[in-house]
Structure formats: C-alpha cells, structure tokens
Amino acid sequence: MIRGTINIRSASNPGGDIDVYQVHFEELSGGTYDASMTLSGVEKLLYNTLRLNMEVDDLHKLIDELKRTGRMRIDDIETEEAELADAGLVYLPYAG
C-alpha cells in the first residue's frame, strides 16, 4: 500500500471539443504517478479504482468542482501501486 495526494487539473483548451485532465498522484515518499485522462476516465478512477474514504455525495461535489473550476485535490489517499498502473498512471520515481 502507498499513501499520497491526488491532484487533477484540466488540460483542455477553453471551448475545445474534448475534456482532458492531467492526473498526478504524489506518494508521501516522493514518487509520482501521472496520466492524462478524459472526464470519464477520471470518474472511473475516483469512483471505481481508488478506495477513497469519503461519502459518495462528497465525491460528487468534488467531481462537480473539477468540472466547474478545472481542478481538484484529495489528500491522504491509500491505494495499491497496481491499481494506479491499471488505471493508466505511469510511475515516475523520486529523483532527489
């Protein structure tokens, strides 16, 4: 199990036809996992892949915030490395 923070930001051009989001999971130990995803990919990651310790209504609010502002953050997530990899996130080791 790994612990960390997930940051998601819109990478789409305003008025564009496709919504693309940059997903960045940073481990507390410093390594990161990154991917570009559509909104449906982000929703699948948040609702199905990650085991988030939050109420569904709170997760709906975060998704709405992402759609409205183009960014969201969730701290203190615990997940398996394989789950992030299966969702398409690529591991980038800490280089410090």
N, CA, C and O atoms as a printed pandas DataFrame, in Angstrom:
     atom_number atom_name residue_name chain_id  residue_number  x_coord  y_coord  z_coord
0              1         N          MET        A               1    0.841   -1.180    0.000
1              2        CA          MET        A               1    0.000    0.000    0.000
2              3         C          MET        A               1    0.889    1.247    0.000
3              4         O          MET        A               1    1.946    1.284    0.630
4              5         N          ILE        A               2    0.431    2.244   -0.713
5              6        CA          ILE        A               2    1.116    3.532   -0.732
6              7         C          ILE        A               2    0.128    4.621   -0.331
7              8         O          ILE        A               2   -1.079    4.484   -0.532
8              9         N          ARG        A               3    0.648    5.693    0.232
9             10        CA          ARG        A               3   -0.183    6.823    0.650
10            11         C          ARG        A               3    0.291    8.060   -0.085
11            12         O          ARG        A               3    1.477    8.222   -0.373
12            13         N          GLY        A               4   -0.666    8.934   -0.382
13            14        CA          GLY        A               4   -0.291   10.164   -1.050
14            15         C          GLY        A               4   -1.471   11.064   -1.331
15            16         O          GLY        A               4   -2.552   10.903   -0.765
16            17         N          THR        A               5   -1.241   12.014   -2.218
17            18        CA          THR        A               5   -2.215   13.038   -2.592
18            19         C          THR        A               5   -2.455   12.970   -4.085
19            20         O          THR        A               5   -1.523   12.762   -4.862
20            21         N          ILE        A               6   -3.712   13.147   -4.491
21            22        CA          ILE        A               6   -4.027   13.183   -5.910
22            23         C          ILE        A               6   -4.468   14.594   -6.280
23            24         O          ILE        A               6   -5.327   15.186   -5.627
24            25         N          ASN        A               7   -3.865   15.114   -7.336
25            26        CA          ASN        A               7   -4.225   16.411   -7.905
26            27         C          ASN        A               7   -4.692   16.163   -9.331
27            28         O          ASN        A               7   -4.041   15.444  -10.089
28            29         N          ILE        A               8   -5.817   16.760   -9.691
29            30        CA          ILE        A               8   -6.344   16.632  -11.042
30            31         C          ILE        A               8   -6.626   18.029  -11.562
31            32         O          ILE        A               8   -7.278   18.837  -10.902
32            33         N          ARG        A               9   -6.116   18.301  -12.772
33            34        CA          ARG        A               9   -6.299   19.623  -13.394
34            35         C          ARG        A               9   -6.732   19.454  -14.836
35            36         O          ARG        A               9   -6.346   18.503  -15.516
36            37         N          SER        A              10   -7.531   20.383  -15.278
37            38        CA          SER        A              10   -7.937   20.394  -16.671
38            39         C          SER        A              10   -6.743   20.762  -17.537
39            40         O          SER        A              10   -6.002   21.698  -17.232
40            41         N          ALA        A              11   -6.567   20.018  -18.616
41            42        CA          ALA        A              11   -5.506   20.316  -19.577
42            43         C          ALA        A              11   -6.107   20.683  -20.931
43            44         O          ALA        A              11   -5.409   20.727  -21.943
44            45         N          SER        A              12   -7.407   20.943  -20.932
45            46        CA          SER        A              12   -8.120   21.234  -22.176
46            47         C          SER        A              12   -8.050   22.712  -22.524
47            48         O          SER        A              12   -7.913   23.567  -21.649
48            49         N          ASN        A              13   -8.146   22.990  -23.800
49            50        CA          ASN        A              13   -8.267   24.368  -24.251
50            51         C          ASN        A              13   -9.702   24.838  -24.035
51            52         O          ASN        A              13  -10.639   24.082  -24.291
52            53         N          PRO        A              14   -9.892   26.072  -23.570
53            54        CA          PRO        A              14  -11.257   26.588  -23.416
54            55         C          PRO        A              14  -12.001   26.509  -24.747
55            56         O          PRO        A              14  -11.486   26.905  -25.793
56            57         N          GLY        A              15  -13.211   25.994  -24.679
57            58        CA          GLY        A              15  -14.023   25.871  -25.882
58            59         C          GLY        A              15  -13.674   24.672  -26.739
59            60         O          GLY        A              15  -14.229   24.500  -27.825
60            61         N          GLY        A              16  -12.750   23.832  -26.257
61            62        CA          GLY        A              16  -12.360   22.650  -27.015
62            63         C          GLY        A              16  -13.446   21.587  -27.003
63            64         O          GLY        A              16  -14.371   21.637  -26.193
64            65         N          ASP        A              17  -13.327   20.637  -27.898
65            66        CA          ASP        A              17  -14.325   19.580  -28.017
66            67         C          ASP        A              17  -14.123   18.435  -27.032
67            68         O          ASP        A              17  -15.073   17.720  -26.710
68            69         N          ILE        A              18  -12.899   18.255  -26.552
69            70        CA          ILE        A              18  -12.583   17.127  -25.679
70            71         C          ILE        A              18  -12.080   17.652  -24.341
71            72         O          ILE        A              18  -11.235   18.546  -24.288
72            73         N          ASP        A              19  -12.612   17.083  -23.261
73            74        CA          ASP        A              19  -12.120   17.421  -21.928
74            75         C          ASP        A              19  -11.005   16.453  -21.560
75            76         O          ASP        A              19  -11.225   15.244  -21.474
76            77         N          VAL        A              20   -9.808   16.987  -21.344
77            78        CA          VAL        A              20   -8.657   16.181  -20.950
78            79         C          VAL        A              20   -8.157   16.697  -19.615
79            80         O          VAL        A              20   -8.073   17.906  -19.396
80            81         N          TYR        A              21   -7.826   15.773  -18.721
81            82        CA          TYR        A              21   -7.363   16.129  -17.388
82            83         C          TYR        A              21   -6.011   15.484  -17.117
83            84         O          TYR        A              21   -5.769   14.337  -17.493
84            85         N          GLN        A              22   -5.135   16.237  -16.459
85            86        CA          GLN        A              22   -3.853   15.716  -16.009
86            87         C          GLN        A              22   -4.042   15.206  -14.587
87            88         O          GLN        A              22   -4.441   15.957  -13.697
88            89         N          VAL        A              23   -3.754   13.924  -14.381
89            90        CA          VAL        A              23   -3.904   13.283  -13.075
90            91         C          VAL        A              23   -2.508   13.060  -12.518
91            92         O          VAL        A              23   -1.652   12.477  -13.183
92            93         N          HIS        A              24   -2.280   13.529  -11.290
93            94        CA          HIS        A              24   -0.967   13.459  -10.653
94            95         C          HIS        A              24   -1.149   12.924   -9.231
95            96         O          HIS        A              24   -1.747   13.591   -8.387
96            97         N          PHE        A              25   -0.633   11.724   -8.968
97            98        CA          PHE        A              25   -0.650   11.146   -7.626
98            99         C          PHE        A              25    0.757   11.219   -7.081
99           100         O          PHE        A              25    1.683   10.675   -7.680
100          101         N          GLU        A              26    0.932   11.888   -5.946
101          102        CA          GLU        A              26    2.257   12.016   -5.340
102          103         C          GLU        A              26    2.301   11.234   -4.042
103          104         O          GLU        A              26    1.537   11.493   -3.112
104          105         N          GLU        A              27    3.217   10.265   -3.996
105          106        CA          GLU        A              27    3.408    9.472   -2.788
106          107         C          GLU        A              27    4.016   10.338   -1.686
107          108         O          GLU        A              27    4.734   11.298   -1.967
108          109         N          LEU        A              28    3.728    9.999   -0.452
109          110        CA          LEU        A              28    4.359   10.712    0.658
110          111         C          LEU        A              28    5.876   10.540    0.614
111          112         O          LEU        A              28    6.612   11.409    1.081
112          113         N          SER        A              29    6.349    9.421    0.055
113          114        CA          SER        A              29    7.789    9.168   -0.037
114          115         C          SER        A              29    8.449    9.894   -1.204
115          116         O          SER        A              29    9.674    9.879   -1.324
116          117         N          GLY        A              30    7.645   10.538   -2.078
117          118        CA          GLY        A              30    8.222   11.361   -3.127
118          119         C          GLY        A              30    8.003   10.909   -4.549
119          120         O          GLY        A              30    8.064   11.744   -5.452
120          121         N          GLY        A              31    7.751    9.633   -4.808
121          122        CA          GLY        A              31    7.495    9.178   -6.171
122          123         C          GLY        A              31    6.139    9.680   -6.653
123          124         O          GLY        A              31    5.273   10.026   -5.850
124          125         N          THR        A              32    5.966    9.716   -7.956
125          126        CA          THR        A              32    4.698   10.188   -8.512
126          127         C          THR        A              32    4.190    9.227   -9.581
127          128         O          THR        A              32    4.947    8.449  -10.162
128          129         N          TYR        A              33    2.897    9.308   -9.816
129          130        CA          TYR        A              33    2.226    8.590  -10.900
130          131         C          TYR        A              33    1.469    9.646  -11.688
131          132         O          TYR        A              33    0.790   10.487  -11.098
132          133         N          ASP        A              34    1.576    9.615  -13.020
133          134        CA          ASP        A              34    0.938   10.634  -13.846
134          135         C          ASP        A              34    0.234   10.008  -15.038
135          136         O          ASP        A              34    0.634    8.960  -15.545
136          137         N          ALA        A              35   -0.836   10.687  -15.475
137          138        CA          ALA        A              35   -1.566   10.268  -16.675
138          139         C          ALA        A              35   -2.426   11.419  -17.158
139          140         O          ALA        A              35   -2.772   12.320  -16.393
140          141         N          SER        A              36   -2.765   11.377  -18.434
141          142        CA          SER        A              36   -3.781   12.258  -18.999
142          143         C          SER        A              36   -5.017   11.401  -19.228
143          144         O          SER        A              36   -4.921   10.287  -19.742
144          145         N          MET        A              37   -6.183   11.925  -18.843
145          146        CA          MET        A              37   -7.427   11.162  -18.933
146          147         C          MET        A              37   -8.572   12.051  -19.365
147          148         O          MET        A              37   -8.549   13.267  -19.174
148          149         N          THR        A              38   -9.569   11.423  -19.947
149          150        CA          THR        A              38  -10.828   12.114  -20.216
150          151         C          THR        A              38  -11.600   12.189  -18.905
151          152         O          THR        A              38  -11.217   11.564  -17.916
152          153         N          LEU        A              39  -12.679   12.948  -18.900
153          154        CA          LEU        A              39  -13.502   13.039  -17.693
154          155         C          LEU        A              39  -14.044   11.675  -17.295
155          156         O          LEU        A              39  -14.094   11.361  -16.106
156          157         N          SER        A              40  -14.449   10.860  -18.254
157          158        CA          SER        A              40  -14.967    9.536  -17.906
158          159         C          SER        A              40  -13.874    8.668  -17.274
159          160         O          SER        A              40  -14.161    7.870  -16.382
160          161         N          GLY        A              41  -12.625    8.816  -17.730
161          162        CA          GLY        A              41  -11.510    8.099  -17.111
162          163         C          GLY        A              41  -11.254    8.554  -15.684
163          164         O          GLY        A              41  -10.976    7.738  -14.805
164          165         N          VAL        A              42  -11.348    9.860  -15.457
165          166        CA          VAL        A              42  -11.187   10.408  -14.103
166          167         C          VAL        A              42  -12.295    9.892  -13.192
167          168         O          VAL        A              42  -12.034    9.484  -12.060
168          169         N          GLU        A              43  -13.527    9.909  -13.683
169          170        CA          GLU        A              43  -14.648    9.419  -12.874
170          171         C          GLU        A              43  -14.478    7.941  -12.541
171          172         O          GLU        A              43  -14.738    7.530  -11.410
172          173         N          LYS        A              44  -14.046    7.140  -13.510
173          174        CA          LYS        A              44  -13.812    5.709  -13.260
174          175         C          LYS        A              44  -12.723    5.529  -12.203
175          176         O          LYS        A              44  -12.855    4.695  -11.307
176          177         N          LEU        A              45  -11.647    6.313  -12.307
177          178        CA          LEU        A              45  -10.566    6.245  -11.329
178          179         C          LEU        A              45  -11.071    6.561   -9.925
179          180         O          LEU        A              45  -10.782    5.832   -8.977
180          181         N          LEU        A              46  -11.823    7.646   -9.797
181          182        CA          LEU        A              46  -12.265    8.093   -8.476
182          183         C          LEU        A              46  -13.383    7.234   -7.892
183          184         O          LEU        A              46  -13.392    6.956   -6.693
184          185         N          TYR        A              47  -14.322    6.816   -8.732
185          186        CA          TYR        A              47  -15.467    6.047   -8.222
186          187         C          TYR        A              47  -15.175    4.559   -8.078
187          188         O          TYR        A              47  -15.703    3.913   -7.173
188          189         N          ASN        A              48  -14.333    4.000   -8.968
189          190        CA          ASN        A              48  -14.188    2.548   -9.003
190          191         C          ASN        A              48  -12.812    2.029   -8.596
191          192         O          ASN        A              48  -12.720    0.992   -7.939
192          193         N          THR        A              49  -11.743    2.728   -8.971
193          194        CA          THR        A              49  -10.402    2.190   -8.772
194          195         C          THR        A              49   -9.840    2.499   -7.395
195          196         O          THR        A              49   -9.372    1.602   -6.694
196          197         N          LEU        A              50   -9.884    3.759   -7.010
197          198        CA          LEU        A              50   -9.323    4.158   -5.718
198          199         C          LEU        A              50  -10.308    3.861   -4.594
199          200         O          LEU        A              50  -11.521    3.995   -4.756
200          201         N          ARG        A              51   -9.771    3.465   -3.478
201          202        CA          ARG        A              51  -10.609    3.228   -2.303
202          203         C          ARG        A              51  -10.603    4.498   -1.456
203          204         O          ARG        A              51   -9.835    4.622   -0.502
204          205         N          LEU        A              52  -11.462    5.423   -1.818
205          206        CA          LEU        A              52  -11.495    6.705   -1.127
206          207         C          LEU        A              52  -12.357    6.603    0.116
207          208         O          LEU        A              52  -13.440    6.019    0.093
208          209         N          ASN        A              53  -11.872    7.167    1.178
209          210        CA          ASN        A              53  -12.590    7.143    2.443
210          211         C          ASN        A              53  -13.464    8.392    2.533
211          212         O          ASN        A              53  -13.193    9.300    3.318
212          213         N          MET        A              54  -14.533    8.421    1.703
213          214        CA          MET        A              54  -15.438    9.561    1.716
214          215         C          MET        A              54  -16.816    9.136    1.251
215          216         O          MET        A              54  -16.978    8.124    0.569
216          217         N          GLU        A              55  -17.798    9.925    1.631
217          218        CA          GLU        A              55  -19.175    9.661    1.226
218          219         C          GLU        A              55  -19.328    9.926   -0.268
219          220         O          GLU        A              55  -18.629   10.772   -0.826
220          221         N          VAL        A              56  -20.232    9.210   -0.907
221          222        CA          VAL        A              56  -20.470    9.363   -2.343
222          223         C          VAL        A              56  -20.889   10.797   -2.668
223          224         O          VAL        A              56  -20.460   11.349   -3.681
224          225         N          ASP        A              57  -21.724   11.406   -1.820
225          226        CA          ASP        A              57  -22.148   12.789   -2.060
226          227         C          ASP        A              57  -20.956   13.744   -2.065
227          228         O          ASP        A              57  -20.916   14.682   -2.862
228          229         N          ASP        A              58  -19.992   13.511   -1.185
229          230        CA          ASP        A              58  -18.797   14.354   -1.158
230          231         C          ASP        A              58  -17.959   14.166   -2.421
231          232         O          ASP        A              58  -17.375   15.120   -2.935
232          233         N          LEU        A              59  -17.907   12.936   -2.914
233          234        CA          LEU        A              59  -17.189   12.679   -4.160
234          235         C          LEU        A              59  -17.899   13.349   -5.334
235          236         O          LEU        A              59  -17.243   13.892   -6.222
236          237         N          HIS        A              60  -19.229   13.315   -5.346
237          238        CA          HIS        A              60  -19.989   14.029   -6.388
238          239         C          HIS        A              60  -19.645   15.519   -6.371
239          240         O          HIS        A              60  -19.476   16.128   -7.428
240          241         N          LYS        A              61  -19.542   16.105   -5.183
241          242        CA          LYS        A              61  -19.212   17.529   -5.061
242          243         C          LYS        A              61  -17.819   17.817   -5.622
243          244         O          LYS        A              61  -17.611   18.841   -6.272
244          245         N          LEU        A              62  -16.864   16.913   -5.371
245          246        CA          LEU        A              62  -15.514   17.106   -5.904
246          247         C          LEU        A              62  -15.497   17.021   -7.430
247          248         O          LEU        A              62  -14.801   17.795   -8.087
248          249         N          ILE        A              63  -16.254   16.095   -7.988
249          250        CA          ILE        A              63  -16.341   15.984   -9.450
250          251         C          ILE        A              63  -16.975   17.247  -10.028
251          252         O          ILE        A              63  -16.517   17.761  -11.049
252          253         N          ASP        A              64  -18.020   17.747   -9.383
253          254        CA          ASP        A              64  -18.645   18.996   -9.829
254          255         C          ASP        A              64  -17.662   20.159   -9.766
255          256         O          ASP        A              64  -17.627   20.997  -10.667
256          257         N          GLU        A              65  -16.861   20.207   -8.695
257          258        CA          GLU        A              65  -15.832   21.246   -8.564
258          259         C          GLU        A              65  -14.817   21.144   -9.697
259          260         O          GLU        A              65  -14.404   22.158  -10.260
260          261         N          LEU        A              66  -14.414   19.916  -10.030
261          262        CA          LEU        A              66  -13.472   19.705  -11.120
262          263         C          LEU        A              66  -14.042   20.225  -12.437
263          264         O          LEU        A              66  -13.343   20.891  -13.200
264          265         N          LYS        A              67  -15.287   19.927  -12.695
265          266        CA          LYS        A              67  -15.922   20.394  -13.932
266          267         C          LYS        A              67  -16.033   21.914  -13.964
267          268         O          LYS        A              67  -15.872   22.534  -15.015
268          269         N          ARG        A              68  -16.311   22.510  -12.800
269          270        CA          ARG        A              68  -16.532   23.956  -12.713
270          271         C          ARG        A              68  -15.231   24.752  -12.725
271          272         O          ARG        A              68  -15.120   25.749  -13.438
272          273         N          THR        A              69  -14.244   24.315  -11.936
273          274        CA          THR        A              69  -13.020   25.098  -11.764
274          275         C          THR        A              69  -11.821   24.555  -12.540
275          276         O          THR        A              69  -10.831   25.258  -12.743
276          277         N          GLY        A              70  -11.921   23.298  -12.972
277          278        CA          GLY        A              70  -10.806   22.703  -13.689
278          279         C          GLY        A              70   -9.733   22.105  -12.805
279          280         O          GLY        A              70   -8.659   21.746  -13.288
280          281         N          ARG        A              71  -10.012   21.993  -11.503
281          282        CA          ARG        A              71   -9.024   21.387  -10.605
282          283         C          ARG        A              71   -9.677   20.822   -9.353
283          284         O          ARG        A              71  -10.740   21.269   -8.923
284          285         N          MET        A              72   -9.008   19.826   -8.784
285          286        CA          MET        A              72   -9.432   19.255   -7.508
286          287         C          MET        A              72   -8.241   18.548   -6.874
287          288         O          MET        A              72   -7.266   18.206   -7.543
288          289         N          ARG        A              73   -8.347   18.340   -5.576
289          290        CA          ARG        A              73   -7.271   17.691   -4.819
290          291         C          ARG        A              73   -7.891   16.848   -3.718
291          292         O          ARG        A              73   -8.855   17.256   -3.070
292          293         N          ILE        A              74   -7.323   15.662   -3.517
293          294        CA          ILE        A              74   -7.726   14.810   -2.401
294          295         C          ILE        A              74   -6.454   14.383   -1.685
295          296         O          ILE        A              74   -5.564   13.782   -2.286
296          297         N          ASP        A              75   -6.374   14.695   -0.402
297          298        CA          ASP        A              75   -5.214   14.346    0.412
298          299         C          ASP        A              75   -5.408   12.991    1.082
299          300         O          ASP        A              75   -6.528   12.499    1.217
300          301         N          ASP        A              76   -4.304   12.409    1.494
301          302        CA          ASP        A              76   -4.270   11.206    2.326
302          303         C          ASP        A              76   -5.052   10.041    1.726
303          304         O          ASP        A              76   -5.972    9.505    2.344
304          305         N          ILE        A              77   -4.667    9.663    0.513
305          306        CA          ILE        A              77   -5.252    8.504   -0.149
306          307         C          ILE        A              77   -4.328    7.314    0.070
307          308         O          ILE        A              77   -3.107    7.441   -0.015
308          309         N          GLU        A              78   -4.916    6.165    0.350
309          310        CA          GLU        A              78   -4.157    4.923    0.451
310          311         C          GLU        A              78   -4.638    4.005   -0.662
311          312         O          GLU        A              78   -5.836    3.758   -0.800
312          313         N          THR        A              79   -3.694    3.501   -1.458
313          314        CA          THR        A              79   -4.049    2.662   -2.599
314          315         C          THR        A              79   -2.912    1.696   -2.890
315          316         O          THR        A              79   -1.846    1.769   -2.279
316          317         N          GLU        A              80   -3.149    0.804   -3.816
317          318        CA          GLU        A              80   -2.131   -0.135   -4.281
318          319         C          GLU        A              80   -1.461    0.428   -5.534
319          320         O          GLU        A              80   -2.118    1.059   -6.362
320          321         N          GLU        A              81   -0.180    0.205   -5.670
321          322        CA          GLU        A              81    0.537    0.645   -6.863
322          323         C          GLU        A              81   -0.092    0.053   -8.122
323          324         O          GLU        A              81   -0.217    0.738   -9.138
324          325         N          ALA        A              82   -0.484   -1.206   -8.055
325          326        CA          ALA        A              82   -1.060   -1.887   -9.218
326          327         C          ALA        A              82   -2.370   -1.233   -9.659
327          328         O          ALA        A              82   -2.679   -1.211  -10.851
328          329         N          GLU        A              83   -3.139   -0.702   -8.712
329          330        CA          GLU        A              83   -4.395   -0.044   -9.079
330          331         C          GLU        A              83   -4.127    1.227   -9.886
331          332         O          GLU        A              83   -4.838    1.506  -10.851
332          333         N          LEU        A              84   -3.125    1.984   -9.506
333          334        CA          LEU        A              84   -2.766    3.182  -10.258
334          335         C          LEU        A              84   -2.260    2.804  -11.646
335          336         O          LEU        A              84   -2.623    3.436  -12.638
336          337         N          ALA        A              85   -1.429    1.782  -11.714
337          338        CA          ALA        A              85   -0.903    1.334  -13.007
338          339         C          ALA        A              85   -2.025    0.809  -13.903
339          340         O          ALA        A              85   -2.053    1.094  -15.100
340          341         N          ASP        A              86   -2.944    0.047  -13.325
341          342        CA          ASP        A              86   -4.072   -0.481  -14.103
342          343         C          ASP        A              86   -4.966    0.632  -14.643
343          344         O          ASP        A              86   -5.601    0.475  -15.686
344          345         N          ALA        A              87   -5.011    1.753  -13.931
345          346        CA          ALA        A              87   -5.820    2.901  -14.373
346          347         C          ALA        A              87   -5.082    3.732  -15.424
347          348         O          ALA        A              87   -5.646    4.689  -15.955
348          349         N          GLY        A              88   -3.840    3.384  -15.728
349          350        CA          GLY        A              88   -3.094    4.082  -16.760
350          351         C          GLY        A              88   -2.095    5.096  -16.259
351          352         O          GLY        A              88   -1.479    5.793  -17.066
352          353         N          LEU        A              89   -1.911    5.206  -14.954
353          354        CA          LEU        A              89   -0.938    6.141  -14.419
354          355         C          LEU        A              89    0.448    5.522  -14.486
355          356         O          LEU        A              89    0.627    4.345  -14.173
356          357         N          VAL        A              90    1.427    6.321  -14.895
357          358        CA          VAL        A              90    2.800    5.863  -15.072
358          359         C          VAL        A              90    3.636    6.329  -13.887
359          360         O          VAL        A              90    3.563    7.491  -13.488
360          361         N          TYR        A              91    4.435    5.413  -13.323
361          362        CA          TYR        A              91    5.270    5.731  -12.166
362          363         C          TYR        A              91    6.511    6.493  -12.583
363          364         O          TYR        A              91    7.206    6.105  -13.522
364          365         N          LEU        A              92    6.789    7.593  -11.869
365          366        CA          LEU        A              92    7.997    8.391  -12.052
366          367         C          LEU        A              92    8.709    8.440  -10.701
367          368         O          LEU        A              92    8.242    9.121   -9.788
368          369         N          PRO        A              93    9.838    7.724  -10.555
369          370        CA          PRO        A              93   10.498    7.664   -9.251
370          371         C          PRO        A              93   11.038    9.006   -8.796
371          372         O          PRO        A              93   11.317    9.893   -9.603
372          373         N          TYR        A              94   11.177    9.135   -7.488
373          374        CA          TYR        A              94   11.751   10.338   -6.886
374          375         C          TYR        A              94   13.201   10.462   -7.326
375          376         O          TYR        A              94   13.962    9.501   -7.215
376          377         N          ALA        A              95   13.590   11.613   -7.817
377          378        CA          ALA        A              95   14.939   11.793   -8.347
378          379         C          ALA        A              95   15.845   12.583   -7.415
379          380         O          ALA        A              95   16.941   12.973   -7.817
380          381         N          GLY        A              96   15.419   12.828   -6.188
381          382        CA          GLY        A              96   16.195   13.651   -5.274
382          383         C          GLY        A              96   17.131   12.871   -4.499
383          384         O          GLY        A              96   17.864   13.423   -3.678
